[in-house]
Amino acid sequence: MFIEQAYKGENETWKFVITSILTMGIFISNLLFFLFVDVDPQAAMDDMMRLFKSKNLLLAFNLAVFIPILAVLFLLVWALHKRSILSLTTARKKVDWSRIFFSFMMVFIYTVVSFGIVYYMTPEDYVLQFDSSKFGILVLIGLVFFPFQIGLEEYLFRGYVMQQVGIMARNRWFPLVLTSVLFGIFHWANPEVAELGAITMVFYIGTGLLLGIMTLMDDGMELALGFHFGNNLLAATLLTYEYSALQTDAIFKSVGQADTGVELVLPVLIVYPIFLFILAKKYKWSNWKEKLTGAVHPPATTIS
């Protein structure tokens, strides 16, 4: 199964430590800077905007940072752990692109439909700012660069850390919880957290838990990759907020009051379980307790 794919490589503790430090460094340094340096995140975003003079260029710069780090992760898994990238991705014999597409479309349809309903009910809270030239460039940037950003987060948290911690802890529940919490904590420095408060962590950790459950139940990251890509792409192209980490030339801009804690918690408690129900029916998931909390065993060795 998925976590057991780590046994296909070399898993000495020092290799895990080196790989984790080199690949998590950007998240750790960003978090430490936010916690110990007195800087207003929104003011920092405004300063960067004045420097780049283009929301599209700023977005491309922020996303391009993830490219070399993802390359380092792949290189260390291949050269240091002696493992294939396929084993980091899925327990299947090859990547199932249909799963990525289905998960992408699931979150795409939900996001567009739900926004359409909200816009119909409160149109005064949104401004149409569509600019065809800027939007075209935005979509191109999103299609090119978001796969690297979501790729790093998924391959790092749901892939590498999930598998390596899983074989060390010899169970599935601990890496599921740990990676979900880390996923949330490393988003703490995002400007929307400063605007909306600590309740935002419920959304981020809940999203990490959703993606982790998808990965363990489906024995692969394909569904998590598709979901994460669809979510981030639409977050950049459909609707933007002044306090968002993604300042973009989206189709709409929110001019209403910031989301409340309830609006952040409800998707985690209601919408996410519906997503899991849909996926469970489509892919015939079963044995939930074993796949999410069961033991992890090293492969049996034959003595000759």
C-alpha positions as CSV (number, residue, x, y, z in Angstrom):
1,M,0.0,0.0,0.0
2,F,1.0,3.7,-0.2
3,I,3.1,4.1,3.0
4,E,4.8,0.8,2.5
5,Q,6.2,2.2,-0.8
6,A,9.0,3.8,1.3
7,Y,10.4,0.3,2.0
8,K,11.5,0.2,-1.7
9,G,14.3,2.6,-0.8
10,E,17.0,3.2,1.8
11,N,15.5,4.8,5.0
12,E,18.3,5.6,7.4
13,T,17.3,8.3,9.8
14,W,20.1,10.7,8.7
15,K,18.8,10.6,5.1
16,F,15.3,11.5,6.4
17,V,16.7,14.4,8.4
18,I,18.8,15.9,5.6
19,T,15.9,15.6,3.0
20,S,13.4,17.1,5.4
21,I,15.6,20.1,6.3
22,L,16.5,20.9,2.7
23,T,12.9,20.7,1.5
24,M,11.0,22.1,4.4
25,G,13.5,25.0,4.9
26,I,11.3,27.5,2.9
27,F,8.3,26.7,5.1
28,I,10.2,26.7,8.3
29,S,12.1,30.0,7.6
30,N,8.9,31.7,6.5
31,L,7.1,30.6,9.7
32,L,10.0,31.7,11.9
33,F,10.3,35.0,10.1
34,F,6.6,35.6,10.7
35,L,6.7,34.6,14.4
36,F,9.8,36.5,15.5
37,V,10.1,39.5,13.1
38,D,7.6,42.3,13.6
39,V,6.4,42.6,10.0
40,D,2.9,43.2,8.8
41,P,2.2,40.4,6.2
42,Q,-0.2,42.7,4.3
43,A,2.3,45.5,4.2
44,A,5.0,43.1,3.0
45,M,2.7,42.0,0.2
46,D,2.0,45.7,-0.7
47,D,5.8,46.4,-0.8
48,M,6.3,43.4,-3.2
49,M,3.4,44.6,-5.4
50,R,5.1,48.0,-5.7
51,L,8.4,46.3,-6.6
52,F,6.9,44.1,-9.3
53,K,4.2,46.5,-10.5
54,S,2.2,43.6,-11.8
55,K,0.1,41.1,-10.0
56,N,0.8,38.4,-12.6
57,L,4.6,38.9,-12.3
58,L,4.4,38.8,-8.5
59,L,2.3,35.6,-8.6
60,A,4.8,34.0,-11.1
61,F,7.7,34.9,-8.8
62,N,6.1,33.5,-5.7
63,L,5.2,30.2,-7.5
64,A,8.6,29.9,-9.3
65,V,10.3,29.6,-5.9
66,F,8.8,26.1,-5.5
67,I,10.4,24.7,-8.7
68,P,14.0,24.2,-7.4
69,I,12.8,22.9,-4.1
70,L,10.6,20.3,-5.8
71,A,13.6,19.4,-7.9
72,V,15.7,19.0,-4.8
73,L,13.1,16.7,-3.2
74,F,12.9,14.5,-6.3
75,L,16.7,14.4,-6.5
76,L,17.2,13.4,-2.9
77,V,14.5,10.7,-3.1
78,W,16.1,9.3,-6.2
79,A,19.8,9.7,-5.3
80,L,19.8,9.5,-1.5
81,H,16.9,7.1,-0.8
82,K,17.4,5.1,-4.0
83,R,13.7,5.3,-4.8
84,S,11.6,6.1,-7.9
85,I,9.3,9.1,-8.0
86,L,6.5,6.7,-8.9
87,S,6.8,5.1,-5.5
88,L,6.5,8.5,-4.0
89,T,3.3,9.2,-6.0
90,T,1.2,6.0,-5.9
91,A,1.2,2.3,-5.1
92,R,-0.2,1.6,-8.6
93,K,2.0,0.5,-11.4
94,K,1.6,3.9,-13.1
95,V,0.1,7.3,-12.3
96,D,-3.6,7.3,-12.8
97,W,-4.2,10.6,-14.6
98,S,-8.0,10.0,-14.7
99,R,-8.0,10.2,-11.0
100,I,-6.2,13.6,-11.1
101,F,-8.7,14.8,-13.7
102,F,-11.8,13.6,-11.7
103,S,-10.7,15.2,-8.5
104,F,-9.8,18.4,-10.3
105,M,-13.3,18.6,-11.9
106,M,-15.0,17.8,-8.6
107,V,-13.5,20.8,-6.8
108,F,-13.8,22.9,-10.0
109,I,-17.6,22.3,-10.3
110,Y,-18.2,22.8,-6.6
111,T,-16.3,26.0,-6.5
112,V,-17.9,27.6,-9.5
113,V,-21.4,26.5,-8.6
114,S,-21.1,27.6,-4.9
115,F,-19.7,31.0,-5.9
116,G,-22.4,31.4,-8.5
117,I,-25.0,30.9,-5.8
118,V,-23.3,33.3,-3.3
119,Y,-22.9,35.9,-6.1
120,Y,-26.6,35.7,-7.0
121,M,-27.6,36.2,-3.3
122,T,-25.1,39.0,-2.5
123,P,-23.9,40.6,-5.8
124,E,-23.0,43.8,-3.9
125,D,-20.1,42.0,-2.2
126,Y,-18.3,41.5,-5.5
127,V,-16.8,43.6,-8.2
128,L,-16.3,42.3,-11.8
129,Q,-12.8,43.2,-12.7
130,F,-12.3,41.0,-15.8
131,D,-9.5,42.1,-18.1
132,S,-9.0,39.7,-21.0
133,S,-5.3,40.3,-21.5
134,K,-4.4,40.2,-17.8
135,F,-6.7,37.2,-17.2
136,G,-5.2,35.3,-20.1
137,I,-1.7,35.7,-18.7
138,L,-3.0,34.8,-15.3
139,V,-4.4,31.5,-16.5
140,L,-1.2,30.7,-18.4
141,I,0.8,31.4,-15.2
142,G,-1.5,29.2,-13.2
143,L,-1.3,26.3,-15.6
144,V,2.5,26.4,-15.8
145,F,3.5,27.2,-12.2
146,F,0.7,25.9,-9.9
147,P,1.7,22.2,-10.6
148,F,5.1,23.0,-9.1
149,Q,3.6,24.7,-6.0
150,I,1.0,22.1,-5.3
151,G,3.4,19.4,-6.4
152,L,5.9,20.4,-3.7
153,E,3.3,20.5,-1.0
154,E,1.7,17.2,-1.9
155,Y,5.0,15.3,-2.6
156,L,6.5,16.7,0.6
157,F,3.6,16.3,3.0
158,R,1.3,13.6,1.6
159,G,4.2,11.8,-0.1
160,Y,7.6,11.9,1.5
161,V,6.8,12.8,5.1
162,M,3.7,10.6,5.2
163,Q,5.6,7.6,4.0
164,Q,8.8,8.1,6.0
165,V,7.1,8.9,9.3
166,G,4.7,6.0,8.6
167,I,7.4,3.4,8.5
168,M,9.1,4.9,11.5
169,A,5.9,5.0,13.6
170,R,4.7,1.7,12.2
171,N,1.1,3.0,11.9
172,R,-1.0,5.2,9.6
173,W,-2.9,7.5,12.0
174,F,0.2,9.3,13.3
175,P,1.6,10.4,9.9
176,L,-1.9,11.3,8.8
177,V,-2.4,13.6,11.8
178,L,1.2,14.9,11.8
179,T,1.2,15.9,8.1
180,S,-2.2,17.6,8.4
181,V,-1.0,19.7,11.3
182,L,2.3,20.6,9.6
183,F,0.4,21.5,6.5
184,G,-1.7,23.9,8.6
185,I,1.1,25.4,10.6
186,F,3.3,26.1,7.6
187,H,0.4,28.2,6.2
188,W,0.4,30.3,9.4
189,A,2.4,33.1,7.8
190,N,-0.2,33.7,5.0
191,P,-1.8,37.2,5.1
192,E,-5.3,35.8,5.5
193,V,-4.4,34.3,8.8
194,A,-3.4,37.7,10.1
195,E,-6.7,39.1,8.8
196,L,-9.1,36.3,9.9
197,G,-7.4,34.9,13.0
198,A,-6.3,31.5,14.3
199,I,-9.7,30.0,13.2
200,T,-8.1,29.8,9.7
201,M,-6.0,26.9,11.0
202,V,-9.1,24.8,11.2
203,F,-9.5,25.2,7.5
204,Y,-5.9,24.5,6.6
205,I,-5.5,21.6,9.0
206,G,-8.9,20.2,7.9
207,T,-7.8,20.5,4.2
208,G,-4.6,18.7,5.0
209,L,-6.6,16.0,6.7
210,L,-8.9,15.7,3.7
211,L,-6.0,15.3,1.3
212,G,-4.3,12.8,3.6
213,I,-7.4,10.7,3.9
214,M,-7.7,10.7,0.1
215,T,-4.1,9.5,-0.2
216,L,-4.3,6.7,2.3
217,M,-7.7,5.4,1.2
218,D,-6.8,5.5,-2.5
219,D,-3.2,4.3,-2.1
220,G,-1.9,7.2,-4.1
221,M,-1.7,10.9,-4.3
222,E,-3.5,11.4,-7.6
223,L,-6.8,12.5,-6.0
224,A,-4.9,14.9,-3.7
225,L,-2.9,16.4,-6.6
226,G,-6.0,17.0,-8.7
227,F,-8.0,18.5,-5.8
228,H,-5.2,20.8,-4.6
229,F,-4.5,22.0,-8.2
230,G,-8.1,22.7,-8.9
231,N,-8.6,24.6,-5.6
232,N,-5.5,26.8,-6.0
233,L,-6.1,27.5,-9.7
234,L,-9.6,28.7,-9.0
235,A,-8.5,30.6,-5.9
236,A,-6.2,32.6,-8.2
237,T,-8.5,33.0,-11.3
238,L,-12.1,33.2,-10.0
239,L,-12.0,35.4,-6.9
240,T,-9.4,37.5,-5.1
241,Y,-9.4,39.2,-1.7
242,E,-7.3,42.1,-0.6
243,Y,-6.0,40.1,2.4
244,S,-5.4,36.9,0.4
245,A,-1.9,35.3,-0.1
246,L,-2.9,35.2,-3.8
247,Q,-3.2,38.8,-5.1
248,T,-4.3,38.3,-8.7
249,D,-6.2,39.7,-11.6
250,A,-9.0,37.3,-11.0
251,I,-12.5,37.6,-12.6
252,F,-14.0,38.9,-9.4
253,K,-12.8,40.8,-6.4
254,S,-14.5,40.6,-3.0
255,V,-15.4,44.0,-1.5
256,G,-17.5,42.6,1.3
257,Q,-16.6,41.8,4.9
258,A,-14.0,39.2,5.5
259,D,-15.1,35.6,6.0
260,T,-16.1,34.7,9.5
261,G,-14.9,31.6,11.4
262,V,-18.2,29.8,10.6
263,E,-17.6,30.2,6.9
264,L,-14.2,28.6,7.2
265,V,-15.3,25.8,9.4
266,L,-18.4,24.7,7.5
267,P,-16.6,23.4,4.4
268,V,-14.4,21.2,6.6
269,L,-17.4,19.8,8.6
270,I,-19.9,19.5,5.7
271,V,-18.4,19.8,2.2
272,Y,-15.3,17.8,2.8
273,P,-17.2,14.7,4.1
274,I,-19.4,14.9,0.9
275,F,-16.2,14.9,-1.3
276,L,-15.0,11.8,0.5
277,F,-18.4,10.2,0.1
278,I,-18.4,10.8,-3.6
279,L,-14.8,9.5,-4.0
280,A,-15.5,6.5,-1.8
281,K,-18.5,5.5,-3.9
282,K,-16.7,6.0,-7.2
283,Y,-13.5,4.2,-6.3
284,K,-15.2,1.6,-4.0
285,W,-13.2,2.4,-0.8
286,S,-13.5,0.0,2.0
287,N,-11.7,-1.0,5.3
288,W,-11.5,2.6,6.4
289,K,-10.2,1.8,9.9
290,E,-7.3,-0.3,8.7
291,K,-6.3,2.1,6.0
292,L,-6.4,5.2,8.2
293,T,-5.2,3.8,11.6
294,G,-3.8,0.3,10.9
295,A,-0.3,-0.9,11.4
296,V,2.5,-0.6,8.9
297,H,4.7,-3.7,8.5
298,P,8.0,-4.0,6.7
299,P,8.0,-6.5,3.8
300,A,8.7,-10.1,4.8
301,T,12.2,-11.3,4.1
302,T,13.1,-14.8,3.0
303,I,15.9,-16.6,4.7
304,S,17.8,-19.0,2.5
